[in-house]
């Protein structure tokens, strides 16, 4: 099993200095680079302090100048927020500047709140259609001159300038949870990343079944690499465990606000839905969170990862951003690098 890191520049309130947040994020990526993580992922989100990522390529270019080996990826570029020429060229420039280290992840987008601002009138449930039109256009632009006449974009003959350093293009990843997206990824020879949120192991089993079904239905396509993401926190004692649970509950309360599109966001900070309003949803229960997420002492995390490995997960994405204090985040990653990764060497 190989390992990847997903980390955001993150503020839960305005008490955090953005310079400290940026420095901490970079230091976490550098730790992962030194430990042998294969990929570090940057997201794309807009007008939300909990995920500060208006342009993932800018973040990756910054990380590239301070790391040596780790590959750098978008998880994910939101297709509906970009023009194909712009997206192709930004990705290619990042691949060039990073020395051919780009992993290109593309997806549909997460929150209706963002669509209401970035692409008014578009329903999140329809955004996958933009990704389906975008990806073939990107491949064509990376290859050379190309004219596009589609449902969402049209432009005369153009090309990506510059071209990607990796040929014919960087590895492509698709964020998938639904059958139609798994099928699209396989048909287009893309790798797959999935996120079961806070749901139990059975959700990962479902994604693996969808992947296997899509592979079986497309025998002429290559089998992709399958990566699965989980919020991750390792700790030394019960106090560390309690801090991790409190932090993830706070973040999930903010996620709930965004998923419900309540519009209760003050200057970029989503209001947390109180936990007593979430008690009917078992995935917010402390014991369930500890069981379902990649939380635990090192030996517990090793056992959980071996279950995912046996399922057929090729690469595990360590999701570090979850409201945990910076020193606790670093201690968690340190334990993962020194105590967990050697078990999978």
Secondary structure, DSSP 8 states (H G I E B T S, - for coil): -EEEEE-----SSTTS-HHHHHHHHHHHHHHHHHHT-SEEEE--B-S-TTS-BS-HHHHHHHHHTT-SS-EEEES-EEGGGS-HHHHHHHHHHHHHHTTS-EEEEEE--S-HHHHHHHSTT--GGGTHHHHHHHHHHHHHHHHS-EEEE-SS-EEEEE--SS--SSSS--EEEEE--SHHHHHHHHHTT-EEEEE-TT--HHHHHHHHHHHHHHHHH-TTS----EEEEEEEEE-SSHHHHHHHHHHHHHHHHHHHHHHHT---EETTEE----GGGSTTSGGGSHHHHHHHTEEE-HHHHHHHHHHHHHHT--EEEEE--SS--HHHHHHHHHHIIIIIGGGG-
